[in-house]
Structures are given as C-alpha cells and as structure tokens.
Amino acid sequence: MDLVHPRCAGADVSKRDAKVCVRVAGRGRAGAASKVTTWGSFTNQVLALREHLISEQVSLVVMEATPVIRGFQDPI
C-alpha cells in the first residue's frame, strides 16, 4: 500500500477547544510519531494552530465535530 500523506493531522473540535494529533510517518520499520496538543477556540489560538500545522508541514487535516443541539428531548 502506498503512503499518500506522510504528515497528517486529526482534530476533535468542541465549543471550547480543539484537540489535534499530528502524525508523521516513520522511515522503514520505524513507527509513526504522534503528538497531541490542545488549542483554544479564540481567534488568536486558532491562528496559532494554523501556524503550528504549517510548521509541521501537515498536508491533510481530518476533523470531527459534535454539534450542540439545543432543546433536544429524548422521546419517551
């Protein structure tokens, strides 16, 4: 199988913050290296996350976000 994105990231985004895992493929038998960081939701923190991803040379980011549903009631 070909390696398509040797530097990628996964982001779990909530209303308060984003937890981001940057994964870099290893060479040969070396495993991939992962680093998890947490970023705030304010503009300056989101821009800092952008700079972090650029500096890590990430070519692909996948995101998971859970919506906030207001007024939802579980049917009985």
Secondary structure as UniProt FT lines:
FT   STRAND          7..13
FT   STRAND          17..24
FT   TURN            28..29
FT   STRAND          33..40
FT   HELIX           43..55
FT   TURN            56..57
FT   STRAND          60..65
FT   TURN            70..71
//
